[in-house]
Amino acid sequence: MLKVGIVGLPNVGKSTLFNALTNAKNAQSANYPFCTIEPNVGVVSVPDERLYKLQSLVGTNTVIPTAIEFVDIAGLVKGASKGEGLGNQFLHNIRETDAIVQVVRCFDDVNTIHVNGKVNPIDDIETINSELALADISTLENISKRIAKQVKAGDKEAKIQDSVINKCMGFLEQAQFIDSSDFSDDEKKALQFFHLLMAKPVIYCANVSEMDLVSGNDYTKKLREYLGKNAQIVLICANLEEELVDLGEVEAKNYLQELGIENSGIERMIKSAYDILNLRTYITAGEKEVRAWTITKGTKAPQAAGVIHTDFEKGFIKAEVVSYEDFILAGSWAAAREKGVARLEGKDYIVQDGDIMVFRFNN
């Protein structure tokens, strides 16, 4: 399951967003620092309207979307790596996540305390990045001490790890995210094993007021200038997202349309997570169930089959494939086969987003 960690300063809207994400009221949300003490964990279904259109065609009562696990930890503050506040105690809870959502306050509200006394999203990001980098430095220093004897003895694996540590330190000492583009394949494997926070892809969630959702504001403009055009930035109003949970699906959609917004902030954030991690979805559809499966871009048919069960990958023979659009037009598997839009693909076929698949394999 895809795992995403939520970080940010206290009182930026992290827990409010978490409540909305998980359709739950179990994450405390209050106007004082460190309201979230124990980390909150919630599993969220990934919205995918395609599944429900397929459900009516194949005649099943069961729809199983893919899911994302979100982990919300206590707000980080300057000095967290040295024990200030509570957030640093829980950083280990997000070390094994696939990506990080950094919630940044981009709204003015005299009734909501800012931990630093003023709203400045760039300062907030620099504070968070510094604390994440310092936590990673501590991790790498511990690893370095542990492997020192093996490195001195010429152990190949230890020398690779030592090289990774030295390269990473160059980034972390500048509080920069780790760019692994010049790492060897072996070094990249070691880097993954370290589970460093500053090596994870980041989505910046700009928490704005409802009136700024469409066009943003001065804070979000400065954020874009600071982060650059390639950064993943999602505008979201955490309070609105929490309110939408209490509305029916149709009423929530209508309300968003009145605001001039097509999709909720949560839907856009989940899409951003899929984009930044190069994830794709394929679908199995039959009378038993319609189910979505998550793979990475470029995954071949046998490995896609292995997501369902390892035996499917080991005994893979062929995959019968229909694109989502062709299946909808055909209306059924039988019609898709009759029209010639269902095809058999072999081991080298690269699965596309929205492919509807049936795997043939040896037991």
HELIX and SHEET records of a PDB file:
HELIX    1   1 LYS A   14  LEU A   21  1                                   8    
HELIX    2   2 GLU A   49  VAL A   58  1                                  10    
HELIX    3   3 ALA A   80  LYS A   82  5                                   3    
HELIX    4   4 GLY A   87  ILE A   94  5                                   8    
HELIX    5   5 PRO A  121  LYS A  152  1                                  32    
HELIX    6   6 LYS A  156  LEU A  172  1                                  17    
HELIX    7   7 ASP A  185  PHE A  194  1                                  10    
HELIX    8   8 LEU A  197  ALA A  199  5                                   3    
HELIX    9   9 GLU A  210  ASP A  212  5                                   3    
HELIX   10  10 ASP A  218  LEU A  227  1                                  10    
HELIX   11  11 ALA A  238  VAL A  245  1                                   8    
HELIX   12  12 GLU A  249  GLU A  258  1                                  10    
HELIX   13  13 GLY A  265  ILE A  276  1                                  12    
HELIX   14  14 ALA A  301  ILE A  308  1                                   8    
HELIX   15  15 THR A  310  LYS A  314  1                                   5    
HELIX   16  16 TYR A  324  ALA A  330  1                                   7    
HELIX   17  17 TRP A  333  LYS A  339  1                                   7    
SHEET    1   A 6 ASN A  40  SER A  45  0                                        
SHEET    2   A 6 ALA A  67  ASP A  72 -1                                        
SHEET    3   A 6 LEU A   2  VAL A   7  1                                        
SHEET    4   A 6 ALA A  99  ARG A 105  1                                        
SHEET    5   A 6 VAL A 202  ASN A 207  1                                        
SHEET    6   A 6 GLN A 232  ILE A 236  1                                        
SHEET    1   B 3 VAL A  63  ILE A  64  0                                        
SHEET    2   B 3 VAL A 290  THR A 296  1                                        
SHEET    3   B 3 LEU A 279  ALA A 285 -1                                        
SHEET    1   C 3 ARG A 343  GLU A 345  0                                        
SHEET    2   C 3 PHE A 316  VAL A 322 -1                                        
SHEET    3   C 3 ILE A 356  PHE A 361 -1                                        
END                                                                             
